[in-house]
């Protein structure tokens, strides 16, 4: 590699400062990468648990739905389905984790007061069905939040890895080579100056 830096002591000091700065930058990126990987591993564990819980709840919800359809009939069940309270809207709020914007789902859980039928029409199987499907919905919110977070963190890991590799494989070796070139050149000039002065002194 052709080095264009002028071999002076001032440039040597600057190159050493840049090398120290690059090494510190690499260490920070390496720590950041490690922390992000640990965070993703934790998110993977959480998502696996939620997915398992969702599968179980879906099974329970459909079993409750079958019991409801048997107890009140499909026609009556359809009437209840058409009168279900509209979905309560949710918001997405961003929070920063090591410079990465992470989404957070903000929602309000519905309560018994929002059930779309009166007390005289109450059916335990229908209550259970609505509750189970609502639980699945809220868990889906959590799962979507976790999976989106993991995806964004994975992108940040790739970006961090790329920057760390650029420092470790390109920038730091370049600076080391530059420092060696300057040191060798200065040393050679000093040696030449020493012999020149020695020669002049011997002539005198």
C-alpha positions as CSV (number, residue, x, y, z in Angstrom):
1,X,0.0,0.0,0.0
2,X,1.4,3.4,-1.0
3,X,1.6,5.7,2.0
4,X,1.2,9.3,1.2
5,X,1.7,10.7,4.7
6,X,4.8,12.9,5.1
7,X,7.2,11.2,7.6
8,X,7.5,13.8,10.3
9,X,7.3,13.5,14.1
10,X,4.1,15.6,14.1
11,X,2.5,13.2,11.7
12,X,3.8,10.3,13.8
13,X,2.0,11.7,16.9
14,X,-1.2,12.2,14.9
15,X,-1.1,8.7,13.5
16,X,-0.5,7.2,16.9
17,X,-3.5,9.2,18.3
18,X,-5.7,8.0,15.4
19,X,-4.6,4.4,16.1
20,X,-5.5,4.7,19.8
21,X,-8.8,6.2,18.9
22,X,-9.5,3.5,16.3
23,X,-8.7,0.8,18.9
24,X,-11.0,2.3,21.5
25,X,-13.7,2.6,18.8
26,X,-13.3,-1.1,17.9
27,X,-13.5,-2.1,21.6
28,X,-16.7,-0.1,22.0
29,X,-18.2,-1.6,18.9
30,X,-17.2,-5.1,20.0
31,X,-18.9,-4.6,23.4
32,X,-22.0,-3.1,21.7
33,X,-22.2,-6.1,19.4
34,X,-21.9,-8.5,22.4
35,X,-24.6,-6.7,24.3
36,X,-26.9,-6.7,21.3
37,X,-26.4,-10.4,20.7
38,X,-27.2,-11.2,24.3
39,X,-30.3,-9.0,24.0
40,X,-31.5,-10.9,20.9
41,X,-30.9,-14.3,22.6
42,X,-33.1,-13.1,25.4
43,X,-35.8,-12.0,23.0
44,X,-35.7,-15.3,21.2
45,X,-36.3,-17.1,24.5
46,X,-39.2,-14.8,25.2
47,X,-40.7,-15.2,21.8
48,X,-40.6,-19.0,22.0
49,X,-42.4,-18.9,25.3
50,X,-45.1,-16.5,24.0
51,X,-45.5,-18.6,20.8
52,X,-46.1,-21.7,22.9
53,X,-48.6,-19.8,25.1
54,X,-50.4,-18.5,22.0
55,X,-50.7,-22.0,20.5
56,X,-52.1,-23.3,23.8
57,X,-54.5,-20.4,24.0
58,X,-55.7,-20.8,20.4
59,X,-56.5,-24.4,21.1
60,X,-58.4,-23.5,24.2
61,X,-60.2,-20.6,22.4
62,X,-61.4,-22.8,19.6
63,X,-62.5,-25.5,22.0
64,X,-64.5,-22.8,23.9
65,X,-65.9,-21.6,20.6
66,X,-67.1,-25.1,19.8
67,X,-68.8,-25.4,23.1
68,X,-70.4,-22.0,22.6
69,X,-71.7,-22.9,19.2
70,X,-73.2,-26.1,20.7
71,X,-74.8,-24.3,23.7
72,X,-76.4,-21.3,21.9
73,X,-76.4,-22.4,18.2
74,X,-74.5,-21.1,15.2
75,X,-77.2,-18.5,14.3
76,X,-77.2,-17.0,17.7
77,X,-73.4,-17.1,17.8
78,X,-73.3,-15.1,14.5
79,X,-75.6,-12.5,16.0
80,X,-73.1,-12.0,18.9
81,X,-70.2,-11.9,16.5
82,X,-71.8,-9.1,14.5
83,X,-72.4,-7.1,17.7
84,X,-68.9,-7.4,19.1
85,X,-67.4,-4.1,20.3
86,X,-65.1,-2.5,17.8
87,X,-61.4,-3.0,18.5
88,X,-59.8,-0.6,20.9
89,X,-57.0,1.2,19.0
90,X,-53.4,0.9,20.1
91,X,-50.4,3.1,19.7
92,X,-46.8,2.5,18.9
93,X,-44.2,4.3,21.0
94,X,-40.5,4.2,20.2
95,X,-37.7,3.9,22.8
96,X,-34.0,3.9,22.3
97,X,-31.8,1.0,23.2
98,X,-28.1,1.7,22.4
99,X,-29.1,4.0,19.6
100,X,-31.7,1.7,18.1
101,X,-35.4,2.8,18.0
102,X,-37.4,-0.1,19.5
103,X,-41.2,-0.2,19.1
104,X,-43.4,-0.5,22.1
105,X,-47.1,-1.4,21.7
106,X,-49.3,0.7,24.0
107,X,-52.8,-0.8,24.4
108,X,-55.7,-1.0,26.9
109,X,-57.1,-4.4,27.7
110,X,-60.9,-4.6,27.3
111,X,-62.9,-5.5,30.5
112,X,-66.1,-7.4,31.2
113,X,-68.1,-4.1,30.9
114,X,-67.3,-4.1,27.2
115,X,-69.0,-7.4,26.4
116,X,-71.6,-6.9,23.7
117,X,-74.5,-8.6,25.5
118,X,-76.7,-8.1,28.5
119,X,-76.8,-10.2,31.7
120,X,-80.0,-12.1,30.7
121,X,-78.1,-13.3,27.6
122,X,-75.1,-14.4,29.6
123,X,-73.5,-17.6,28.6
124,X,-70.4,-18.9,30.4
125,X,-69.0,-20.6,27.3
126,X,-69.3,-17.4,25.4
127,X,-67.6,-15.4,28.2
128,X,-64.7,-17.9,28.1
129,X,-64.4,-17.7,24.3
130,X,-64.2,-14.0,24.2
131,X,-61.7,-13.9,27.0
132,X,-59.5,-16.5,25.4
133,X,-59.5,-14.8,22.0
134,X,-58.7,-11.5,23.7
135,X,-55.8,-13.1,25.5
136,X,-54.5,-14.4,22.2
137,X,-54.8,-10.9,20.7
138,X,-52.8,-9.3,23.6
139,X,-50.1,-12.0,23.4
140,X,-49.9,-11.3,19.6
141,X,-49.2,-7.7,20.4
142,X,-46.3,-8.7,22.7
143,X,-45.0,-11.2,20.1
144,X,-45.1,-8.6,17.3
145,X,-43.2,-6.2,19.6
146,X,-40.5,-8.7,20.4
147,X,-40.1,-9.9,16.8
148,X,-39.8,-6.4,15.5
149,X,-37.3,-5.5,18.2
150,X,-35.2,-8.6,17.4
151,X,-35.3,-7.7,13.7
152,X,-34.1,-4.1,14.3
153,X,-31.4,-5.3,16.7
154,X,-30.2,-7.8,14.1
155,X,-29.9,-5.0,11.6
156,X,-27.9,-3.0,14.1
157,X,-25.7,-6.0,14.8
158,X,-24.9,-6.3,11.1
159,X,-24.1,-2.6,10.9
160,X,-21.9,-2.8,14.0
161,X,-20.1,-5.9,12.7
162,X,-19.4,-4.1,9.4
163,X,-18.0,-1.1,11.2
164,X,-15.9,-3.2,13.6
165,X,-14.5,-5.2,10.7
166,X,-13.6,-2.1,8.8
167,X,-11.6,-0.9,11.8
168,X,-10.1,-4.3,12.6
169,X,-9.2,-5.4,9.1
170,X,-8.6,-2.1,7.3
171,X,-8.2,1.0,9.3
172,X,-6.1,-0.3,12.2
173,X,-3.6,-2.2,10.0
174,X,-3.3,0.8,7.8
175,X,-2.4,3.0,10.7
176,X,0.1,0.5,12.0
177,X,1.7,0.3,8.7
178,X,1.7,4.1,8.4
179,X,3.3,4.5,11.9
180,X,6.0,1.9,11.0
181,X,6.8,3.7,7.8
182,X,7.1,7.1,9.5
183,X,9.2,5.6,12.4
184,X,11.5,3.8,9.9
185,X,11.9,6.9,7.7
186,X,12.6,9.1,10.7
187,X,15.1,6.6,12.1
188,X,16.8,6.4,8.7
189,X,17.1,10.1,8.4
190,X,18.5,10.4,12.0
191,X,21.0,7.7,11.2
192,X,22.0,9.5,8.0
193,X,22.3,12.8,9.9
194,X,24.4,11.2,12.6
195,X,26.9,9.7,10.1
196,X,26.9,13.1,8.2
197,X,27.8,15.0,11.4
198,X,30.3,12.4,12.4
199,X,32.0,12.6,9.0
200,X,32.1,16.4,9.2
201,X,33.5,16.2,12.7
202,X,36.2,13.8,11.6
203,X,37.2,16.1,8.7
204,X,37.6,19.0,11.1
